[in-house]
Amino acid sequence: MEGDRIGEIAVRAGVSVDTVRFYERRGLLEEPPRTTAGYREYEPEGDQEPGPAKSA
């Protein structure tokens, strides 16, 4: 796998997986591509990390 999964992004950003999903639904994060198994696959070291949006 090339990218990071949603749980890894959430841990690094200090938020829950549900929060990352919420940000996607609200359009604060672009929905990432998915693997053939349906997992979200974020850019490594995430250009899309939700950290800044947490304070918004």
mmJSON file of the N, C-alpha and C atoms, coordinates in Angstrom:
{"data_MODEL":{"atom_site":{
"group_PDB":["ATOM","ATOM","ATOM","ATOM","ATOM","ATOM","ATOM","ATOM","ATOM","ATOM","ATOM","ATOM","ATOM","ATOM","ATOM","ATOM","ATOM","ATOM","ATOM","ATOM","ATOM","ATOM","ATOM","ATOM","ATOM","ATOM","ATOM","ATOM","ATOM","ATOM","ATOM","ATOM","ATOM","ATOM","ATOM","ATOM","ATOM","ATOM","ATOM","ATOM","ATOM","ATOM","ATOM","ATOM","ATOM","ATOM","ATOM","ATOM","ATOM","ATOM","ATOM","ATOM","ATOM","ATOM","ATOM","ATOM","ATOM","ATOM","ATOM","ATOM","ATOM","ATOM","ATOM","ATOM","ATOM","ATOM","ATOM","ATOM","ATOM","ATOM","ATOM","ATOM","ATOM","ATOM","ATOM","ATOM","ATOM","ATOM","ATOM","ATOM","ATOM","ATOM","ATOM","ATOM","ATOM","ATOM","ATOM","ATOM","ATOM","ATOM","ATOM","ATOM","ATOM","ATOM","ATOM","ATOM","ATOM","ATOM","ATOM","ATOM","ATOM","ATOM","ATOM","ATOM","ATOM","ATOM","ATOM","ATOM","ATOM","ATOM","ATOM","ATOM","ATOM","ATOM","ATOM","ATOM","ATOM","ATOM","ATOM","ATOM","ATOM","ATOM","ATOM","ATOM","ATOM","ATOM","ATOM","ATOM","ATOM","ATOM","ATOM","ATOM","ATOM","ATOM","ATOM","ATOM","ATOM","ATOM","ATOM","ATOM","ATOM","ATOM","ATOM","ATOM","ATOM","ATOM","ATOM","ATOM","ATOM","ATOM","ATOM","ATOM","ATOM","ATOM","ATOM","ATOM","ATOM","ATOM","ATOM","ATOM","ATOM","ATOM","ATOM","ATOM","ATOM","ATOM","ATOM","ATOM"],
"id":[1,2,3,4,5,6,7,8,9,10,11,12,13,14,15,16,17,18,19,20,21,22,23,24,25,26,27,28,29,30,31,32,33,34,35,36,37,38,39,40,41,42,43,44,45,46,47,48,49,50,51,52,53,54,55,56,57,58,59,60,61,62,63,64,65,66,67,68,69,70,71,72,73,74,75,76,77,78,79,80,81,82,83,84,85,86,87,88,89,90,91,92,93,94,95,96,97,98,99,100,101,102,103,104,105,106,107,108,109,110,111,112,113,114,115,116,117,118,119,120,121,122,123,124,125,126,127,128,129,130,131,132,133,134,135,136,137,138,139,140,141,142,143,144,145,146,147,148,149,150,151,152,153,154,155,156,157,158,159,160,161,162,163,164,165,166,167,168],
"type_symbol":["N","C","C","N","C","C","N","C","C","N","C","C","N","C","C","N","C","C","N","C","C","N","C","C","N","C","C","N","C","C","N","C","C","N","C","C","N","C","C","N","C","C","N","C","C","N","C","C","N","C","C","N","C","C","N","C","C","N","C","C","N","C","C","N","C","C","N","C","C","N","C","C","N","C","C","N","C","C","N","C","C","N","C","C","N","C","C","N","C","C","N","C","C","N","C","C","N","C","C","N","C","C","N","C","C","N","C","C","N","C","C","N","C","C","N","C","C","N","C","C","N","C","C","N","C","C","N","C","C","N","C","C","N","C","C","N","C","C","N","C","C","N","C","C","N","C","C","N","C","C","N","C","C","N","C","C","N","C","C","N","C","C","N","C","C","N","C","C"],
"label_atom_id":["N","CA","C","N","CA","C","N","CA","C","N","CA","C","N","CA","C","N","CA","C","N","CA","C","N","CA","C","N","CA","C","N","CA","C","N","CA","C","N","CA","C","N","CA","C","N","CA","C","N","CA","C","N","CA","C","N","CA","C","N","CA","C","N","CA","C","N","CA","C","N","CA","C","N","CA","C","N","CA","C","N","CA","C","N","CA","C","N","CA","C","N","CA","C","N","CA","C","N","CA","C","N","CA","C","N","CA","C","N","CA","C","N","CA","C","N","CA","C","N","CA","C","N","CA","C","N","CA","C","N","CA","C","N","CA","C","N","CA","C","N","CA","C","N","CA","C","N","CA","C","N","CA","C","N","CA","C","N","CA","C","N","CA","C","N","CA","C","N","CA","C","N","CA","C","N","CA","C","N","CA","C","N","CA","C","N","CA","C","N","CA","C","N","CA","C"],
"label_alt_id":[null,null,null,null,null,null,null,null,null,null,null,null,null,null,null,null,null,null,null,null,null,null,null,null,null,null,null,null,null,null,null,null,null,null,null,null,null,null,null,null,null,null,null,null,null,null,null,null,null,null,null,null,null,null,null,null,null,null,null,null,null,null,null,null,null,null,null,null,null,null,null,null,null,null,null,null,null,null,null,null,null,null,null,null,null,null,null,null,null,null,null,null,null,null,null,null,null,null,null,null,null,null,null,null,null,null,null,null,null,null,null,null,null,null,null,null,null,null,null,null,null,null,null,null,null,null,null,null,null,null,null,null,null,null,null,null,null,null,null,null,null,null,null,null,null,null,null,null,null,null,null,null,null,null,null,null,null,null,null,null,null,null,null,null,null,null,null,null],
"label_comp_id":["MET","MET","MET","GLU","GLU","GLU","GLY","GLY","GLY","ASP","ASP","ASP","ARG","ARG","ARG","ILE","ILE","ILE","GLY","GLY","GLY","GLU","GLU","GLU","ILE","ILE","ILE","ALA","ALA","ALA","VAL","VAL","VAL","ARG","ARG","ARG","ALA","ALA","ALA","GLY","GLY","GLY","VAL","VAL","VAL","SER","SER","SER","VAL","VAL","VAL","ASP","ASP","ASP","THR","THR","THR","VAL","VAL","VAL","ARG","ARG","ARG","PHE","PHE","PHE","TYR","TYR","TYR","GLU","GLU","GLU","ARG","ARG","ARG","ARG","ARG","ARG","GLY","GLY","GLY","LEU","LEU","LEU","LEU","LEU","LEU","GLU","GLU","GLU","GLU","GLU","GLU","PRO","PRO","PRO","PRO","PRO","PRO","ARG","ARG","ARG","THR","THR","THR","THR","THR","THR","ALA","ALA","ALA","GLY","GLY","GLY","TYR","TYR","TYR","ARG","ARG","ARG","GLU","GLU","GLU","TYR","TYR","TYR","GLU","GLU","GLU","PRO","PRO","PRO","GLU","GLU","GLU","GLY","GLY","GLY","ASP","ASP","ASP","GLN","GLN","GLN","GLU","GLU","GLU","PRO","PRO","PRO","GLY","GLY","GLY","PRO","PRO","PRO","ALA","ALA","ALA","LYS","LYS","LYS","SER","SER","SER","ALA","ALA","ALA"],
"label_asym_id":["A","A","A","A","A","A","A","A","A","A","A","A","A","A","A","A","A","A","A","A","A","A","A","A","A","A","A","A","A","A","A","A","A","A","A","A","A","A","A","A","A","A","A","A","A","A","A","A","A","A","A","A","A","A","A","A","A","A","A","A","A","A","A","A","A","A","A","A","A","A","A","A","A","A","A","A","A","A","A","A","A","A","A","A","A","A","A","A","A","A","A","A","A","A","A","A","A","A","A","A","A","A","A","A","A","A","A","A","A","A","A","A","A","A","A","A","A","A","A","A","A","A","A","A","A","A","A","A","A","A","A","A","A","A","A","A","A","A","A","A","A","A","A","A","A","A","A","A","A","A","A","A","A","A","A","A","A","A","A","A","A","A","A","A","A","A","A","A"],
"label_entity_id":["1","1","1","1","1","1","1","1","1","1","1","1","1","1","1","1","1","1","1","1","1","1","1","1","1","1","1","1","1","1","1","1","1","1","1","1","1","1","1","1","1","1","1","1","1","1","1","1","1","1","1","1","1","1","1","1","1","1","1","1","1","1","1","1","1","1","1","1","1","1","1","1","1","1","1","1","1","1","1","1","1","1","1","1","1","1","1","1","1","1","1","1","1","1","1","1","1","1","1","1","1","1","1","1","1","1","1","1","1","1","1","1","1","1","1","1","1","1","1","1","1","1","1","1","1","1","1","1","1","1","1","1","1","1","1","1","1","1","1","1","1","1","1","1","1","1","1","1","1","1","1","1","1","1","1","1","1","1","1","1","1","1","1","1","1","1","1","1"],
"label_seq_id":[1,1,1,2,2,2,3,3,3,4,4,4,5,5,5,6,6,6,7,7,7,8,8,8,9,9,9,10,10,10,11,11,11,12,12,12,13,13,13,14,14,14,15,15,15,16,16,16,17,17,17,18,18,18,19,19,19,20,20,20,21,21,21,22,22,22,23,23,23,24,24,24,25,25,25,26,26,26,27,27,27,28,28,28,29,29,29,30,30,30,31,31,31,32,32,32,33,33,33,34,34,34,35,35,35,36,36,36,37,37,37,38,38,38,39,39,39,40,40,40,41,41,41,42,42,42,43,43,43,44,44,44,45,45,45,46,46,46,47,47,47,48,48,48,49,49,49,50,50,50,51,51,51,52,52,52,53,53,53,54,54,54,55,55,55,56,56,56],
"pdbx_PDB_ins_code":[null,null,null,null,null,null,null,null,null,null,null,null,null,null,null,null,null,null,null,null,null,null,null,null,null,null,null,null,null,null,null,null,null,null,null,null,null,null,null,null,null,null,null,null,null,null,null,null,null,null,null,null,null,null,null,null,null,null,null,null,null,null,null,null,null,null,null,null,null,null,null,null,null,null,null,null,null,null,null,null,null,null,null,null,null,null,null,null,null,null,null,null,null,null,null,null,null,null,null,null,null,null,null,null,null,null,null,null,null,null,null,null,null,null,null,null,null,null,null,null,null,null,null,null,null,null,null,null,null,null,null,null,null,null,null,null,null,null,null,null,null,null,null,null,null,null,null,null,null,null,null,null,null,null,null,null,null,null,null,null,null,null,null,null,null,null,null,null],
"Cartn_x":[0.833,0.0,0.888,0.527,1.331,0.979,-0.301,-0.723,-1.021,-1.473,-1.836,-3.333,-3.701,-5.124,-5.687,-6.988,-7.691,-7.289,-7.057,-6.665,-5.314,-4.383,-3.059,-3.15,-3.963,-4.157,-4.778,-5.797,-6.493,-5.542,-4.721,-3.781,-2.8,-2.232,-1.258,-1.89,-3.157,-3.844,-4.423,-4.481,-5.024,-6.54,-7.183,-8.647,-9.099,-10.398,-10.917,-11.131,-11.258,-11.571,-12.907,-13.865,-15.167,-15.021,-14.103,-13.876,-13.333,-12.404,-11.866,-12.999,-13.847,-14.984,-15.93,-16.161,-17.006,-16.425,-15.108,-14.456,-14.648,-14.574,-14.8,-16.224,-17.188,-18.596,-18.879,-18.247,-18.464,-17.648,-16.797,-15.993,-14.731,-14.367,-13.134,-11.908,-12.111,-11.066,-11.6,-10.716,-11.08,-11.202,-12.172,-12.271,-11.122,-10.315,-9.149,-9.567,-8.658,-8.943,-9.045,-9.672,-9.831,-9.108,-8.701,-8.091,-9.183,-8.806,-9.801,-10.633,-10.101,-10.843,-11.739,-11.674,-12.532,-11.936,-10.666,-10.027,-9.655,-9.833,-9.361,-7.84,-7.241,-5.783,-5.299,-4.839,-4.385,-2.941,-2.566,-1.182,-0.277,0.876,1.803,2.19,2.267,2.562,1.581,0.449,-0.766,-0.735,-0.853,-1.144,-2.556,-3.34,-4.729,-4.981,-3.966,-4.176,-5.167,-6.089,-7.113,-6.705,-5.444,-5.015,-5.467,-5.19,-5.598,-7.116,-7.882,-9.333,-9.896,-9.125,-9.605,-9.926,-9.144,-9.362,-10.416,-10.827,-11.796,-13.198],
"Cartn_y":[-1.166,0.0,1.243,2.233,3.438,4.504,4.753,5.848,5.408,6.368,6.116,5.855,5.022,4.756,5.787,5.831,6.84,6.834,5.658,5.582,6.223,6.05,6.649,8.169,8.666,10.108,10.675,9.985,10.453,10.521,9.514,9.494,10.649,10.853,11.934,13.303,13.448,14.732,14.925,13.854,13.951,14.039,13.444,13.415,11.973,11.746,10.395,10.122,8.853,8.447,9.056,9.084,9.688,11.165,11.853,13.263,13.425,12.563,12.618,12.385,11.415,11.154,12.351,12.97,14.168,15.264,15.506,16.523,16.221,14.957,14.586,14.918,14.545,14.803,16.288,17.105,18.557,19.271,18.52,19.118,19.807,19.607,20.197,19.406,18.156,17.296,16.724,16.617,15.901,14.428,13.782,12.34,11.683,10.878,10.265,9.091,8.669,7.452,6.263,5.215,4.011,2.837,1.909,0.686,-0.2,-1.283,-2.216,-2.835,-2.838,-3.356,-2.283,-1.05,0.013,0.891,0.685,1.521,2.877,3.929,5.247,5.211,5.851,5.855,7.292,7.875,9.26,9.345,10.537,10.779,10.54,9.909,9.734,11.088,11.151,12.379,13.473,13.087,13.801,15.281,15.589,16.958,17.296,16.271,16.466,16.228,16.255,16.026,17.032,16.598,17.497,18.391,18.417,19.221,20.68,21.449,22.849,23.035,22.166,22.301,22.045,21.37,21.048,22.325,23.364,24.595,25.496,25.167,26.013,25.875],
"Cartn_z":[0.0,0.0,0.0,-0.797,-0.927,0.093,0.312,1.177,2.598,3.379,4.765,4.868,5.803,6.038,7.005,7.06,7.842,9.315,9.888,11.297,11.551,10.621,10.767,10.689,9.776,9.637,10.914,11.42,12.625,13.817,14.001,15.136,15.02,13.853,13.677,13.894,13.507,13.65,15.047,15.828,17.176,17.218,16.215,16.155,15.973,16.066,15.867,14.371,14.046,12.673,12.251,13.171,12.86,12.501,13.145,12.832,11.426,11.03,9.665,8.663,8.931,8.041,7.989,9.152,9.212,8.328,8.43,7.603,6.119,5.74,4.34,3.914,4.76,4.41,4.278,5.091,5.072,4.008,3.307,2.254,2.734,4.012,4.531,4.088,3.762,3.19,1.888,0.923,-0.304,0.024,-0.577,-0.375,-1.127,-0.435,-1.079,-1.954,-2.824,-3.592,-2.65,-3.124,-2.305,-2.963,-2.107,-2.614,-3.192,-3.812,-4.346,-3.23,-2.011,-0.859,-0.226,-0.728,-0.234,0.853,1.189,2.21,1.633,2.43,2.029,2.033,1.035,0.938,0.777,1.886,1.904,1.449,1.015,0.625,1.832,1.633,2.753,3.347,4.665,5.404,5.047,4.569,4.239,3.967,2.706,2.326,2.796,3.151,3.513,4.996,5.81,7.237,7.795,8.622,9.11,10.267,10.628,11.764,11.739,10.674,10.674,10.776,10.189,10.217,11.609,12.463,13.803,14.582,14.376,15.115,14.475,13.275,12.564,13.125],
"occupancy":[1.0,1.0,1.0,1.0,1.0,1.0,1.0,1.0,1.0,1.0,1.0,1.0,1.0,1.0,1.0,1.0,1.0,1.0,1.0,1.0,1.0,1.0,1.0,1.0,1.0,1.0,1.0,1.0,1.0,1.0,1.0,1.0,1.0,1.0,1.0,1.0,1.0,1.0,1.0,1.0,1.0,1.0,1.0,1.0,1.0,1.0,1.0,1.0,1.0,1.0,1.0,1.0,1.0,1.0,1.0,1.0,1.0,1.0,1.0,1.0,1.0,1.0,1.0,1.0,1.0,1.0,1.0,1.0,1.0,1.0,1.0,1.0,1.0,1.0,1.0,1.0,1.0,1.0,1.0,1.0,1.0,1.0,1.0,1.0,1.0,1.0,1.0,1.0,1.0,1.0,1.0,1.0,1.0,1.0,1.0,1.0,1.0,1.0,1.0,1.0,1.0,1.0,1.0,1.0,1.0,1.0,1.0,1.0,1.0,1.0,1.0,1.0,1.0,1.0,1.0,1.0,1.0,1.0,1.0,1.0,1.0,1.0,1.0,1.0,1.0,1.0,1.0,1.0,1.0,1.0,1.0,1.0,1.0,1.0,1.0,1.0,1.0,1.0,1.0,1.0,1.0,1.0,1.0,1.0,1.0,1.0,1.0,1.0,1.0,1.0,1.0,1.0,1.0,1.0,1.0,1.0,1.0,1.0,1.0,1.0,1.0,1.0,1.0,1.0,1.0,1.0,1.0,1.0],
"B_iso_or_equiv":[0.0,0.0,0.0,0.0,0.0,0.0,0.0,0.0,0.0,0.0,0.0,0.0,0.0,0.0,0.0,0.0,0.0,0.0,0.0,0.0,0.0,0.0,0.0,0.0,0.0,0.0,0.0,0.0,0.0,0.0,0.0,0.0,0.0,0.0,0.0,0.0,0.0,0.0,0.0,0.0,0.0,0.0,0.0,0.0,0.0,0.0,0.0,0.0,0.0,0.0,0.0,0.0,0.0,0.0,0.0,0.0,0.0,0.0,0.0,0.0,0.0,0.0,0.0,0.0,0.0,0.0,0.0,0.0,0.0,0.0,0.0,0.0,0.0,0.0,0.0,0.0,0.0,0.0,0.0,0.0,0.0,0.0,0.0,0.0,0.0,0.0,0.0,0.0,0.0,0.0,0.0,0.0,0.0,0.0,0.0,0.0,0.0,0.0,0.0,0.0,0.0,0.0,0.0,0.0,0.0,0.0,0.0,0.0,0.0,0.0,0.0,0.0,0.0,0.0,0.0,0.0,0.0,0.0,0.0,0.0,0.0,0.0,0.0,0.0,0.0,0.0,0.0,0.0,0.0,0.0,0.0,0.0,0.0,0.0,0.0,0.0,0.0,0.0,0.0,0.0,0.0,0.0,0.0,0.0,0.0,0.0,0.0,0.0,0.0,0.0,0.0,0.0,0.0,0.0,0.0,0.0,0.0,0.0,0.0,0.0,0.0,0.0,0.0,0.0,0.0,0.0,0.0,0.0],
"pdbx_formal_charge":[null,null,null,null,null,null,null,null,null,null,null,null,null,null,null,null,null,null,null,null,null,null,null,null,null,null,null,null,null,null,null,null,null,null,null,null,null,null,null,null,null,null,null,null,null,null,null,null,null,null,null,null,null,null,null,null,null,null,null,null,null,null,null,null,null,null,null,null,null,null,null,null,null,null,null,null,null,null,null,null,null,null,null,null,null,null,null,null,null,null,null,null,null,null,null,null,null,null,null,null,null,null,null,null,null,null,null,null,null,null,null,null,null,null,null,null,null,null,null,null,null,null,null,null,null,null,null,null,null,null,null,null,null,null,null,null,null,null,null,null,null,null,null,null,null,null,null,null,null,null,null,null,null,null,null,null,null,null,null,null,null,null,null,null,null,null,null,null],
"auth_seq_id":[1,1,1,2,2,2,3,3,3,4,4,4,5,5,5,6,6,6,7,7,7,8,8,8,9,9,9,10,10,10,11,11,11,12,12,12,13,13,13,14,14,14,15,15,15,16,16,16,17,17,17,18,18,18,19,19,19,20,20,20,21,21,21,22,22,22,23,23,23,24,24,24,25,25,25,26,26,26,27,27,27,28,28,28,29,29,29,30,30,30,31,31,31,32,32,32,33,33,33,34,34,34,35,35,35,36,36,36,37,37,37,38,38,38,39,39,39,40,40,40,41,41,41,42,42,42,43,43,43,44,44,44,45,45,45,46,46,46,47,47,47,48,48,48,49,49,49,50,50,50,51,51,51,52,52,52,53,53,53,54,54,54,55,55,55,56,56,56],
"auth_comp_id":["MET","MET","MET","GLU","GLU","GLU","GLY","GLY","GLY","ASP","ASP","ASP","ARG","ARG","ARG","ILE","ILE","ILE","GLY","GLY","GLY","GLU","GLU","GLU","ILE","ILE","ILE","ALA","ALA","ALA","VAL","VAL","VAL","ARG","ARG","ARG","ALA","ALA","ALA","GLY","GLY","GLY","VAL","VAL","VAL","SER","SER","SER","VAL","VAL","VAL","ASP","ASP","ASP","THR","THR","THR","VAL","VAL","VAL","ARG","ARG","ARG","PHE","PHE","PHE","TYR","TYR","TYR","GLU","GLU","GLU","ARG","ARG","ARG","ARG","ARG","ARG","GLY","GLY","GLY","LEU","LEU","LEU","LEU","LEU","LEU","GLU","GLU","GLU","GLU","GLU","GLU","PRO","PRO","PRO","PRO","PRO","PRO","ARG","ARG","ARG","THR","THR","THR","THR","THR","THR","ALA","ALA","ALA","GLY","GLY","GLY","TYR","TYR","TYR","ARG","ARG","ARG","GLU","GLU","GLU","TYR","TYR","TYR","GLU","GLU","GLU","PRO","PRO","PRO","GLU","GLU","GLU","GLY","GLY","GLY","ASP","ASP","ASP","GLN","GLN","GLN","GLU","GLU","GLU","PRO","PRO","PRO","GLY","GLY","GLY","PRO","PRO","PRO","ALA","ALA","ALA","LYS","LYS","LYS","SER","SER","SER","ALA","ALA","ALA"],
"auth_asym_id":["A","A","A","A","A","A","A","A","A","A","A","A","A","A","A","A","A","A","A","A","A","A","A","A","A","A","A","A","A","A","A","A","A","A","A","A","A","A","A","A","A","A","A","A","A","A","A","A","A","A","A","A","A","A","A","A","A","A","A","A","A","A","A","A","A","A","A","A","A","A","A","A","A","A","A","A","A","A","A","A","A","A","A","A","A","A","A","A","A","A","A","A","A","A","A","A","A","A","A","A","A","A","A","A","A","A","A","A","A","A","A","A","A","A","A","A","A","A","A","A","A","A","A","A","A","A","A","A","A","A","A","A","A","A","A","A","A","A","A","A","A","A","A","A","A","A","A","A","A","A","A","A","A","A","A","A","A","A","A","A","A","A","A","A","A","A","A","A"],
"auth_atom_id":["N","CA","C","N","CA","C","N","CA","C","N","CA","C","N","CA","C","N","CA","C","N","CA","C","N","CA","C","N","CA","C","N","CA","C","N","CA","C","N","CA","C","N","CA","C","N","CA","C","N","CA","C","N","CA","C","N","CA","C","N","CA","C","N","CA","C","N","CA","C","N","CA","C","N","CA","C","N","CA","C","N","CA","C","N","CA","C","N","CA","C","N","CA","C","N","CA","C","N","CA","C","N","CA","C","N","CA","C","N","CA","C","N","CA","C","N","CA","C","N","CA","C","N","CA","C","N","CA","C","N","CA","C","N","CA","C","N","CA","C","N","CA","C","N","CA","C","N","CA","C","N","CA","C","N","CA","C","N","CA","C","N","CA","C","N","CA","C","N","CA","C","N","CA","C","N","CA","C","N","CA","C","N","CA","C","N","CA","C","N","CA","C","N","CA","C"],
"pdbx_PDB_model_num":[1,1,1,1,1,1,1,1,1,1,1,1,1,1,1,1,1,1,1,1,1,1,1,1,1,1,1,1,1,1,1,1,1,1,1,1,1,1,1,1,1,1,1,1,1,1,1,1,1,1,1,1,1,1,1,1,1,1,1,1,1,1,1,1,1,1,1,1,1,1,1,1,1,1,1,1,1,1,1,1,1,1,1,1,1,1,1,1,1,1,1,1,1,1,1,1,1,1,1,1,1,1,1,1,1,1,1,1,1,1,1,1,1,1,1,1,1,1,1,1,1,1,1,1,1,1,1,1,1,1,1,1,1,1,1,1,1,1,1,1,1,1,1,1,1,1,1,1,1,1,1,1,1,1,1,1,1,1,1,1,1,1,1,1,1,1,1,1]
}}}
